[in-house]
Amino acid sequence: MIREQLNATLFPTSLEIIDDSHKHAGHASAGGAGHFTVNIVAGAFKGKSLIQRHRLVYDAVSNLMQTHIHALSINAKPPEEE
């Protein structure tokens, strides 16, 4: 679901999603939601600050933050920084 929403919203040229949930087994506050790392390259990040890039990613998956995502580590770059 994360991949689908990021692809549909940010049209990345490169997208890697790593499920890090196994590193947080027993993390009670997660409530069954996962921990993920997102490595994404997209033209939408051009000219944006780090905070703006992260906000674009969070906005794209905002509906999943309440159900499927507990923690999200983001590495977001425009193609020219790749």
C-alpha positions, 0 to 999 in steps of 0.5 A: 500500500505504501508503494502504491500511494507513493507511486500515485502521488510522487511519481518516483524514478526510484523507490525502495521500501524496507520493512524494519518491523522485525527490529522493533518486535515487542514495541507495545506502542506500535499497535501492530503497525510497522516500521519502514524505511523509504528511499525515494527519488522523485522530481517532486523534491526538486528545490524543496528543503529536507522538511518539505520533502518529508512532508510530501512523503508523509502527506502521500501516506497520511491515511496509512499512518493511523493503521499500517505505519507506526514509524517512517524513516525517509531518505528523499532526493530529487534526481539530480542529487542521486 
